[in-house]
Amino acid sequence: MIMTRINLLPWREDLRQEQKKQFAVMAVMTCVLAVAIVALIHFQMGRKIDYQLSRNRFLTTEIVKLDEEIKEISELQKVRRSLIERMEVIQDLQASRPSIVHLFTEIVSTVPNGVYLETLSQTGGNLLINGEAESNARVSTYMRNLSASEWLKEPNLTVIEIEDKTVNRISTFILTVKQTSPNATGEEKDDGGLK
């Protein structure tokens, strides 16, 4: 019997060579695909970073604009407060105009005979009165007149001194009195009638 010999080695070798080629092609294609995926991810991340940077620049410019507007608003608020304070001063002056007239009228009408006023000074709603009287009784009468006044209240005698000038004894006095208004509310009366 004759056996035919078939040499399978070259065929196997060819198959191995073919498999190596296919493996090399697959490896190259996998590398190319991996590089493409990495490049795509890099491109996408770059786009997202650029987009976020542009948003950040936009936000920064808007923040600068808002800071300028806030400064402008604070300046306007300062001007507004200043105007309101001026308006309040003007309103206070307008409201106190009649009370000044009444104050001088009351001062004149409450001074009895024998009492002479030397100085009169006002601090807020308080008046400081320096004067001379022919006797202590005249000072008492003056204080009663001040208490009975609708525009003046709470006279307080601070100093009284008697000066002996030969025959006439003169009493010098210093007293304080609060200014009020007959039509003022309770708080305004406590503040001296002027706000």
LUMPAMI-701819 format. One line per field, with one value per residue (C-alpha): residue number from 1; residue in one letter; x, y, z. Coordinates in Angstrom, 1 decimal, always signed. Layout:
i <- NUM_...
aa <- a_...
east <- X_...
north <- Y_...
up <- Z_...
This chain:
i <- 1_2_3_4_5_6_7_8_9_10_11_12_13_14_15_16_17_18_19_20_21_22_23_24_25_26_27_28_29_30_31_32_33_34_35_36_37_38_39_40_41_42_43_44_45_46_47_48_49_50_51_52_53_54_55_56_57_58_59_60_61_62_63_64_65_66_67_68_69_70_71_72_73_74_75_76_77_78_79_80_81_82_83_84_85_86_87_88_89_90_91_92_93_94_95_96_97_98_99_100_101_102_103_104_105_106_107_108_109_110_111_112_113_114_115_116_117_118_119_120_121_122_123_124_125_126_127_128_129_130_131_132_133_134_135_136_137_138_139_140_141_142_143_144_145_146_147_148_149_150_151_152_153_154_155_156_157_158_159_160_161_162_163_164_165_166_167_168_169_170_171_172_173_174_175_176_177_178_179_180_181_182_183_184_185_186_187_188_189_190_191_192_193_194_195
aa <- m_i_m_t_r_i_n_l_l_p_w_r_e_d_l_r_q_e_q_k_k_q_f_a_v_m_a_v_m_t_c_v_l_a_v_a_i_v_a_l_i_h_f_q_m_g_r_k_i_d_y_q_l_s_r_n_r_f_l_t_t_e_i_v_k_l_d_e_e_i_k_e_i_s_e_l_q_k_v_r_r_s_l_i_e_r_m_e_v_i_q_d_l_q_a_s_r_p_s_i_v_h_l_f_t_e_i_v_s_t_v_p_n_g_v_y_l_e_t_l_s_q_t_g_g_n_l_l_i_n_g_e_a_e_s_n_a_r_v_s_t_y_m_r_n_l_s_a_s_e_w_l_k_e_p_n_l_t_v_i_e_i_e_d_k_t_v_n_r_i_s_t_f_i_l_t_v_k_q_t_s_p_n_a_t_g_e_e_k_d_d_g_g_l_k
east <- +0.0_+1.2_+0.6_+0.4_+2.3_+0.9_+3.0_+0.7_+3.5_+3.4_-0.3_-0.1_+2.7_+0.6_-2.3_-0.1_+1.3_-2.3_-3.4_-0.4_-1.3_-4.9_-3.7_-1.4_-4.1_-6.5_-3.9_-3.2_-7.0_-7.5_-4.7_-6.1_-9.6_-8.2_-6.3_-9.5_-11.5_-8.9_-8.7_-12.5_-12.7_-9.9_-11.7_-15.0_-13.3_-11.6_-14.9_-16.5_-13.6_-13.7_-17.5_-17.0_-14.2_-16.4_-19.2_-16.8_-15.6_-19.3_-20.0_-16.9_-17.9_-21.5_-20.2_-18.0_-21.1_-23.2_-20.5_-20.5_-24.3_-24.1_-21.7_-24.0_-27.0_-25.1_-24.1_-27.8_-28.8_-26.4_-27.8_-31.3_-30.5_-28.9_-32.0_-34.3_-32.3_-32.5_-36.2_-36.6_-34.6_-36.7_-39.9_-38.7_-37.9_-41.3_-43.0_-40.9_-41.6_-44.9_-43.5_-40.6_-43.1_-45.2_-42.0_-41.1_-44.7_-44.8_-41.5_-42.7_-46.1_-44.8_-42.2_-43.7_-42.9_-39.6_-37.9_-35.4_-34.0_-30.3_-29.7_-31.7_-30.2_-31.8_-30.4_-32.9_-36.1_-34.5_-34.2_-31.6_-32.6_-30.3_-31.9_-32.3_-35.3_-36.1_-36.9_-37.1_-40.9_-40.7_-38.6_-41.3_-44.0_-42.0_-41.7_-45.4_-46.2_-43.8_-45.6_-49.0_-47.9_-49.0_-45.7_-43.3_-43.2_-41.1_-39.2_-36.2_-34.3_-30.6_-29.0_-30.3_-28.0_-28.8_-26.6_-26.8_-26.6_-26.9_-30.7_-32.0_-31.4_-31.2_-31.6_-29.7_-31.1_-30.5_-33.3_-34.1_-37.4_-38.6_-40.4_-43.5_-46.5_-50.1_-51.2_-48.1_-48.5_-47.2_-43.8_-43.3_-44.1_-41.4_-39.0_-39.6_-42.2_-39.7_-38.7
north <- +0.0_+3.2_+6.1_+9.5_+12.0_+15.5_+18.1_+20.4_+22.5_+25.3_+25.5_+25.9_+28.3_+30.3_+30.2_+31.5_+34.2_+35.2_+35.2_+37.4_+39.8_+39.9_+40.5_+43.2_+44.9_+44.5_+45.9_+48.9_+49.5_+49.3_+51.7_+54.1_+53.7_+54.4_+57.4_+58.6_+58.1_+60.0_+62.8_+63.0_+63.1_+65.7_+67.8_+67.5_+68.5_+71.4_+72.6_+72.3_+74.1_+76.9_+77.2_+77.4_+79.9_+82.1_+81.8_+82.8_+85.8_+86.8_+86.4_+88.5_+91.3_+91.2_+91.2_+94.3_+96.0_+95.1_+96.4_+99.7_+99.8_+99.0_+101.8_+104.1_+103.0_+103.6_+107.1_+107.7_+106.4_+108.9_+111.7_+110.5_+110.5_+113.9_+115.3_+113.7_+115.3_+118.6_+118.3_+117.4_+120.4_+122.6_+121.1_+121.6_+125.2_+125.7_+124.1_+126.2_+129.5_+130.2_+128.8_+131.3_+134.1_+132.6_+132.1_+135.8_+136.8_+134.6_+135.8_+139.4_+138.7_+136.6_+139.1_+141.0_+144.6_+144.8_+141.9_+142.7_+140.0_+140.4_+137.3_+134.6_+131.6_+128.5_+125.0_+122.7_+123.1_+124.6_+128.2_+129.7_+133.1_+135.4_+138.4_+140.8_+141.4_+144.0_+141.1_+137.4_+137.7_+139.1_+136.1_+133.8_+135.7_+135.3_+131.6_+131.2_+133.2_+130.8_+127.8_+129.1_+129.8_+127.4_+127.8_+127.4_+124.8_+123.6_+126.7_+125.7_+128.3_+127.5_+130.5_+133.4_+136.0_+139.1_+142.1_+145.0_+148.2_+150.9_+151.3_+148.8_+145.1_+143.5_+139.7_+138.3_+135.0_+132.2_+129.9_+127.3_+126.7_+124.3_+125.4_+123.5_+123.9_+123.7_+121.6_+119.3_+115.5_+114.0_+113.1_+116.5_+118.1_+116.0_+117.0_+120.7_+121.2_+121.5_+118.6
up <- +0.0_-1.0_+1.2_-0.2_+1.7_+1.9_+3.4_+5.5_+6.8_+4.2_+4.5_+8.2_+7.8_+5.4_+7.7_+10.6_+8.3_+7.4_+11.0_+11.9_+9.1_+10.3_+13.9_+12.8_+10.8_+13.7_+16.1_+13.8_+13.3_+17.1_+17.6_+14.9_+16.5_+20.0_+18.7_+16.9_+20.1_+22.2_+19.6_+19.5_+23.3_+23.4_+20.7_+22.7_+26.0_+24.3_+22.9_+26.3_+28.0_+25.4_+25.9_+29.6_+29.3_+27.1_+29.6_+32.4_+30.3_+29.8_+33.5_+34.4_+32.1_+33.5_+37.1_+36.3_+34.8_+37.8_+40.2_+38.4_+38.6_+42.3_+42.8_+40.9_+43.0_+46.2_+45.0_+44.1_+47.6_+49.2_+47.1_+48.0_+51.7_+51.5_+49.7_+52.3_+55.1_+53.4_+52.9_+56.6_+57.6_+55.3_+56.8_+60.3_+59.5_+57.9_+60.9_+63.4_+61.8_+63.6_+66.9_+66.8_+66.6_+69.4_+71.4_+71.3_+71.9_+75.0_+76.3_+76.0_+77.6_+80.5_+81.7_+84.7_+85.8_+87.6_+85.6_+82.9_+80.6_+79.6_+77.4_+75.9_+74.2_+72.7_+72.4_+70.7_+72.6_+75.7_+76.5_+78.8_+80.3_+82.1_+83.8_+86.7_+88.9_+91.6_+94.1_+94.4_+94.4_+90.8_+89.7_+91.3_+89.4_+86.2_+86.7_+87.4_+84.2_+82.3_+83.7_+82.7_+79.1_+76.4_+74.5_+77.4_+80.2_+83.1_+84.2_+86.3_+88.3_+88.2_+89.9_+91.9_+93.5_+95.3_+94.6_+97.0_+95.0_+97.7_+98.2_+95.6_+96.0_+92.6_+92.1_+89.1_+88.0_+85.4_+84.6_+81.9_+80.3_+77.6_+74.5_+73.5_+71.2_+72.4_+69.3_+69.4_+70.1_+73.3_+71.8_+70.2_+73.6_+75.2_+72.5_+73.1_+70.3_+67.5_+65.3
